[in-house]
Amino acid sequence: MIVLVSTLILWLPFILRFSHWLGLSISESNFLYIYKHYDGPLYIIPAKSFYDPEIIKTLRVDISLIPGYYAAHLPLYSLFIRIFSYVFGYLKSMIFTNVFFTVILAGFFYYFIRFFQITKKPLLLATIFLFLPRFLVVRSVGAPESLFILLVLVSLFFFEKKNYLFAGVFGGLATMTKSPGILLFFAYLLAIGEQCLKQNNPVNIRNPIGNGLPAGRQGLPRSFDVTSGFARDDNNAKFAFNWRWFGLIFIPIGLLLVFILYYFQFGDFFAYFKSGDNIHLVFPYAIFNASKSWVGTAWLEDVLFVFFIYILTVITLRNTKHRSFFYFSLVYLIATTFVQHRDISRYSLPLWPMACIAFESFFTSKKFKIAAMILLPAIFLYAWNFFVQNVMPIGEWQPFL
C-alpha cells in the first residue's frame, strides 16, 4: 500500500496535467514524462524485437542508436515487459512491471529483516527503505532496479539458509537483469573461502555482531565455530568440500545465457562490451572527472556522501554473522568506486538494503523519524524536479507502442 500511495502521489501532477506544481513549471504536463524517463523506453525495444537487429531497424526509433546499443539493456526486465504487454501494451507494461516488482520487493524486504531478526521495527525499516530519494524515483518509472534488488535479496536469503541451488538460480536471474549480478558469485566465493579457513582452524571463538554468543563462553566445544554456528569433531575439523556449492554456478550461467543470446542475435558473443560508451568501469573514484561525457560536471560532493555511507556500511557489517551481507557489500562497493558515471546513486542502489540493515538502530530511532518527516516534502520535490528534467527526447512514440 505504501508503494502504491507514494507512487500515485508522485504521478499526480502529470496525471492531472498541472503546468505548475508547488513552484515547479511543467511544460505540456502529461503522463509522457513518466513514460520517457531514462532509460525505461530503451527496454521496450528488446521486449519487442528480442534483440533482432532487423526488427530493431524496422521499428524506426527516432533516437540515433545502433541496434547493438540495446545489448547494454539485459533481457529479464524486457521479458517481463513483453509478458505483461499482452494485457497493458508496452508503455503501460513497462511501468506496471516495475511497480509490481517494487510491491513484491517491499514485502520481501520486510520478511527478510524479520526472518534474520535484523530489527524490532521491521515495518518502519521497510518503509524507510522505500524512500531513499533516488530509489523513490527509480521505482516509479520504467527501470529494472526493483526487480534486480529483489533477486539479489532472494539470492542472499537462500545463501544464508545454505540453500545454494536457489541462491544460484536467483543470482543467475539477477545477472540476467543487470550485469552487476555477477558480483554475487564473487561475494559467495569469499564467504565460502572464509568458512573453509575457519574449518581448518579448530579454535575460533570470535564473537560476530548479532550471534548472541559471548566470546569465551564456558562449555563450548574446542572446535565450535561461532561464525557458522555449529560444532565440529576435533578429529575431523579439516576442510570438507560441500557439493551443494555447485548450485552457485547458475550465477555465471545466467550471464553466459545472455551472451549466447547476443551471439545468435547480433552474431557477437561479446556484444555487451561493444554496445557503445556504456561500460563505465575505469579506475577507483574515476567519477571525479568533469571532462568525461557520462560525468559532465564538477558538482559531485553528493557522490562523496554516497561513498561515505556505503563505506560505513561495509565497516559496520564486517563482523556480522551473515557473512554474505558483508562480502556482497564489500564487492559491490569496490566495483561501484570504479564507475565513471554521474548517476552513482542509482548504480549503488543494491547497497541500500545493506545500509538499512547495518544502521537499523539509527534508521528506526525517534530522532531519525523526526528528521525524515521534516525532509519528506523535500524528497518528493526532488523527485518531481527529476521527473521533469531526466527525460528522453522522444518525438515519435509508435516504436514504443
C-alpha positions in Angstrom: 0.0 0.0 0.0 2.9 2.4 0.8 4.4 1.7 -2.6 1.2 2.4 -4.4 0.2 5.5 -2.5 3.6 7.1 -2.7 3.8 6.3 -6.4 0.4 7.8 -7.1 1.4 11.0 -5.3 4.5 11.2 -7.5 2.4 10.8 -10.6 -0.3 13.2 -9.6 0.8 16.4 -11.3 1.3 14.5 -14.5 -2.0 12.7 -14.4 -3.8 15.9 -13.6 -1.7 17.8 -16.2 -0.7 20.6 -13.9 1.6 23.1 -15.7 2.6 24.5 -12.3 3.1 22.3 -9.3 4.4 23.7 -6.0 6.5 26.3 -7.8 7.7 23.8 -10.4 7.0 24.6 -14.1 5.9 21.5 -16.1 5.8 22.3 -19.8 2.9 20.4 -21.6 2.4 18.3 -18.5 1.1 14.8 -19.1 2.0 11.2 -18.2 4.5 11.0 -21.0 7.0 12.5 -18.6 6.8 9.2 -16.7 7.0 7.1 -19.8 10.0 8.8 -21.3 12.1 8.9 -18.2 15.6 7.5 -18.9 16.2 4.5 -19.6 12.8 3.0 -19.5 11.7 3.1 -23.1 15.1 1.6 -24.2 14.0 -1.7 -22.5 10.8 -1.7 -24.7 12.9 -2.2 -27.9 14.4 -5.5 -26.7 11.0 -6.5 -25.5 9.5 -6.0 -29.0 12.5 -7.3 -31.0 14.2 -9.7 -28.7 17.5 -8.1 -29.9 16.9 -9.0 -33.6 18.8 -6.2 -35.4 16.5 -6.3 -38.4 13.4 -5.9 -36.3 15.1 -3.1 -34.4 15.7 -1.3 -37.7 12.1 -1.7 -38.8 10.9 0.0 -35.6 12.5 3.2 -36.8 13.3 4.7 -33.4 13.9 8.4 -33.8 16.8 8.3 -31.3 20.1 7.6 -33.2 21.2 4.4 -31.6 22.8 1.4 -33.4 21.0 -2.0 -32.8 24.0 -3.2 -30.8 23.4 -0.4 -28.2 20.5 -2.4 -26.8 22.8 -5.2 -25.7 23.6 -2.9 -22.7 20.0 -3.5 -21.6 19.8 -7.1 -20.3 16.8 -9.2 -21.2 14.9 -10.2 -18.0 13.2 -6.9 -17.3 12.4 -6.6 -21.0 11.0 -10.2 -21.0 8.5 -9.2 -18.2 7.6 -6.1 -20.2 6.7 -8.3 -23.1 4.7 -10.8 -21.0 2.6 -8.0 -19.4 2.3 -6.1 -22.7 -0.4 -8.6 -23.8 -2.6 -7.1 -21.1 -1.4 -3.5 -20.9 0.5 -2.7 -24.0 4.2 -1.9 -23.9 4.4 1.5 -22.3 2.0 0.7 -19.5 3.6 -2.7 -19.1 7.0 -1.0 -18.6 5.6 0.9 -15.7 3.4 -1.9 -14.3 6.3 -4.3 -14.3 8.4 -2.0 -12.2 5.7 -1.1 -9.7 4.6 -4.7 -9.5 8.1 -5.9 -8.5 8.5 -2.9 -6.2 5.5 -4.1 -4.2 7.0 -7.6 -4.1 10.4 -6.2 -3.1 8.9 -4.2 -0.2 7.1 -7.2 1.1 10.1 -9.5 0.8 12.4 -7.0 2.4 10.0 -6.8 5.4 10.0 -10.6 5.5 13.8 -10.7 5.1 14.6 -8.4 8.0 12.1 -10.2 10.2 13.4 -13.6 9.3 17.0 -12.7 10.2 15.8 -10.7 13.2 17.6 -7.5 12.0 15.3 -5.1 13.8 12.5 -4.9 16.3 10.7 -2.5 13.9 10.6 -4.3 10.5 7.7 -2.3 9.1 9.3 1.0 9.9 12.7 -0.1 8.4 11.0 -1.4 5.3 9.2 1.9 4.9 12.4 3.9 5.2 14.0 1.6 2.6 11.4 2.7 0.1 12.0 6.4 0.5 15.7 6.8 -0.4 15.3 9.8 -2.9 16.9 8.1 -5.9 15.1 4.8 -5.3 11.8 6.7 -4.9 12.3 8.0 -8.5 13.6 4.7 -10.0 10.8 2.6 -8.6 8.1 4.9 -10.1 9.2 4.9 -13.7 10.4 2.3 -16.2 13.5 0.7 -14.7 14.9 -2.7 -13.8 16.3 -1.8 -10.4 13.4 -3.1 -8.2 13.5 -6.4 -10.0 17.3 -6.6 -9.7 17.4 -5.7 -6.0 14.6 -8.2 -5.3 16.5 -11.0 -7.0 19.7 -10.1 -5.2 18.0 -10.2 -1.8 16.3 -13.5 -2.6 19.7 -15.0 -3.6 21.3 -13.7 -0.3 18.4 -15.1 1.7 18.9 -18.6 0.3 22.6 -18.4 0.6 22.3 -17.6 4.3 19.9 -20.6 4.6 22.6 -22.7 2.9 20.3 -23.5 0.0 23.0 -22.9 -2.6 20.9 -24.1 -5.5 18.2 -21.5 -5.1 20.9 -18.9 -4.2 22.5 -19.7 -7.6 19.3 -19.7 -9.6 18.0 -16.3 -8.3 21.6 -14.9 -8.5 21.6 -16.1 -12.2 18.3 -14.3 -12.7 19.7 -11.2 -11.2 22.6 -11.4 -13.6 20.2 -11.6 -16.5 18.6 -8.4 -15.2 21.7 -6.3 -14.7 25.3 -7.4 -15.2 26.5 -6.5 -11.7 24.5 -9.5 -10.5 27.7 -11.5 -11.3 29.2 -9.8 -8.2 27.1 -12.1 -6.1 29.2 -15.0 -7.3 32.4 -13.4 -6.1 30.9 -12.4 -2.8 29.8 -16.0 -2.2 33.2 -17.3 -3.1 34.7 -15.1 -0.5 32.1 -16.1 2.1 32.8 -19.8 1.4 36.5 -19.2 1.4 36.3 -17.7 4.9 34.2 -20.6 6.1 36.8 -23.1 4.8 39.6 -21.2 6.5 37.7 -21.3 9.8 37.0 -25.0 9.4 40.8 -25.6 9.1 41.2 -23.6 12.3 39.5 -25.6 15.1 39.9 -22.9 17.8 37.7 -19.9 16.9 35.7 -18.1 19.4 35.4 -14.7 17.7 32.1 -13.1 18.6 30.5 -11.6 15.5 27.8 -8.9 15.8 24.4 -10.4 16.4 25.1 -14.1 17.0 24.0 -14.0 20.6 27.0 -16.0 21.8 29.5 -14.2 24.1 33.2 -14.9 23.3 35.0 -17.1 25.8 31.7 -18.8 26.9 32.4 -21.8 29.1 31.2 -25.2 27.8 31.8 -24.5 24.1 33.4 -27.4 22.2 37.0 -26.7 21.4 36.1 -26.8 17.7 33.0 -24.7 17.9 32.8 -22.2 15.0 30.9 -19.2 16.3 30.6 -17.7 12.8 28.8 -20.6 11.2 27.1 -21.7 14.5 27.9 -25.4 14.5 30.4 -27.6 16.3 32.8 -30.0 14.6 34.6 -33.1 15.7 38.3 -32.1 16.6 39.4 -35.3 14.8 37.6 -34.3 11.6 37.9 -30.5 11.6 39.7 -30.1 8.3 38.1 -28.7 5.2 35.4 -30.8 3.5 34.1 -29.9 0.1 30.3 -29.3 0.0 28.9 -30.4 -3.3 25.9 -28.2 -2.8 28.1 -25.2 -3.6 27.9 -26.2 -7.2 24.4 -24.6 -7.2 26.1 -21.2 -7.3 27.4 -21.9 -10.8 24.0 -20.8 -12.0 25.0 -17.2 -11.4 27.7 -17.0 -14.1 25.5 -19.3 -16.2 22.9 -16.6 -16.2 25.3 -14.1 -17.8 26.5 -16.8 -20.1 23.0 -17.4 -21.4 22.7 -13.6 -22.1 25.9 -13.7 -24.1 24.8 -16.7 -26.0 21.5 -14.9 -26.9 23.6 -12.0 -28.1 25.7 -14.3 -30.2 22.7 -15.7 -32.0 21.0 -12.2 -32.4 24.0 -9.9 -33.0 26.5 -12.5 -34.3 28.8 -11.4 -31.5 29.2 -13.2 -28.1 30.7 -10.1 -26.6 28.1 -7.7 -28.0 27.5 -6.3 -24.5 31.1 -5.0 -24.3 30.7 -3.3 -27.7 27.3 -1.6 -27.1 28.8 1.8 -27.3 30.0 4.1 -24.5 28.2 2.0 -21.8 31.0 0.3 -19.9 31.8 2.8 -17.2 34.4 0.8 -15.2 37.7 2.7 -15.3 39.7 3.1 -12.0 38.8 3.8 -8.4 36.9 7.2 -8.0 37.1 7.8 -11.7 33.8 9.7 -11.5 35.7 12.8 -10.3 36.5 13.9 -13.8 34.2 16.6 -15.2 35.6 16.2 -18.7 34.1 12.7 -19.2 30.8 12.5 -21.1 28.9 10.5 -18.5 30.0 12.8 -15.7 29.9 16.3 -17.2 30.0 18.3 -14.0 32.3 19.3 -11.2 29.4 19.4 -8.7 30.0 16.0 -7.2 30.1 16.5 -3.5 26.9 14.3 -3.1 28.9 11.4 -4.6 31.3 11.6 -1.6 28.4 11.2 0.8 27.2 8.2 -1.2 30.6 6.6 -1.0 30.9 7.6 2.7 27.6 5.9 3.7 28.4 2.7 1.9 32.0 2.5 3.2 30.5 2.8 6.7 28.0 0.1 5.7 30.8 -2.3 4.8 32.8 -1.5 8.0 29.7 -1.9 10.2 28.8 -5.3 8.6 32.4 -6.7 8.8 31.6 -8.8 11.9 28.0 -9.7 11.2 27.2 -13.4 11.4 25.5 -13.1 8.0 28.8 -13.2 6.1 27.2 -12.9 2.6 25.8 -9.5 3.6 29.3 -8.3 4.4 31.0 -9.8 1.3 28.3 -8.6 -1.1 28.5 -5.1 0.3 32.3 -5.2 0.1 32.5 -6.5 -3.5 29.7 -4.3 -4.8 31.2 -1.2 -3.2 34.6 -1.8 -4.7 33.0 -2.3 -8.1 31.0 0.9 -7.7 34.1 3.0 -7.0 35.3 2.2 -10.5 32.1 3.5 -12.1 32.6 6.7 -14.1 29.0 7.9 -14.3 27.3 10.9 -12.7 24.4 8.7 -11.5 26.4 6.9 -8.9 23.4 7.0 -6.6 21.5 4.7 -9.0 24.4 2.4 -9.7 24.9 1.9 -5.9 21.2 1.2 -5.1 21.7 -2.6 -4.4 23.8 -1.4 -1.4 20.9 0.5 0.1 19.2 -2.5 1.7 22.5 -3.5 3.2 22.9 0.1 4.6 19.4 -0.2 6.1 20.4 -3.5 7.8 23.8 -2.1 9.0 22.2 1.1 10.5 18.8 -0.2 11.5 19.1 1.1 15.1 19.7 4.6 13.7 17.1 4.5 11.0 14.4 3.3 13.4 15.3 5.8 16.1 13.0 8.6 17.2 15.4 11.4 16.1 15.7 9.9 12.6 11.9 9.6 12.3 11.5 13.3 13.2 14.2 14.3 10.7 12.7 12.1 8.0 9.2 13.6 8.4 10.6 17.1 8.1 12.6 16.1 5.0 9.8 14.1 3.3 8.3 17.1 1.4 11.8 17.9 0.0 12.2 14.3 -1.1 9.0 14.5 -3.2 10.0 17.9 -4.6 13.4 16.4 -5.6 11.5 13.5 -7.4 9.1 15.8 -9.2 12.0 18.0 -10.4 13.9 15.0 -11.5 10.9 13.7 -13.5 10.8 16.9 -15.4 14.5 17.0 -16.3 15.6 13.4 -16.8 13.6 12.6 -20.0 14.4 11.1 -23.3 13.9 13.2 -26.5 11.2 11.1 -28.0 9.3 12.7 -30.8 7.7 9.5 -32.4 6.0 7.1 -30.0 5.0 4.4 -32.5 8.1 2.2 -31.9 7.2 2.0 -28.2 3.5 1.2 -28.5 
